[in-house]
């Protein structure tokens, strides 16, 4: 019997180290869904600490942050977000929130978005 190894290639981006890193490299953090998820982790952790949220509310903060980041990117016409409709902006925001909350990984989210016709390059206003 022949066993074929399975190679998984994933996009890995570490969250920003501090606020200066986030603001200085904004194109890195808002250029891909992985970057948005990493920025969401950093910003949501800060907000959860300030707001002293617990339990499921921590996840809600992360989803809110990811959606807000995509809305800001859409308003500013940044990267791939410049061509998203508002419905697609919200869908991508929720998907980035799933990644930031550790529910899904980047590759699964990309496959799910592609399956519903929202893959890279498939979205036009």
C-alpha positions, 0 to 999 in steps of 0.5 A: 500500500502506498501512503501519500503525504499530505502537504498543507500550506497555510498563510501564517501572520503573527498579530502586531507586537504593539500599536506602532507596528499596527499603524506603521504597517497598515497595508500588511494588516489590512491587505489580506484576510489573514492580516485582518484576522491578526489585527483583529486579535490584537485590537480585540485583546486590547478592547476585551481588557479595557471593557473587561468582557468575559465569555462569549462577549469576547468573541462578539468583540472580535467579530465586531472589530473584524467587521469594522476593519473591513468597513474602514478598508472599504471606505478607504478603498484599501486593497481587495476591500476596495472592490467589495460590495457592502454585503460581501464586506460583512461576510468577509468581516464575519469570516475574519472574525471566525479566524480571529476567534480560532473557530476556522483557519485561513485556508478553510475560510478561503475555501468556504468563500470560494465555494459561495463565489466570494474567492479572490478576484471573484467579487465586483461591485 
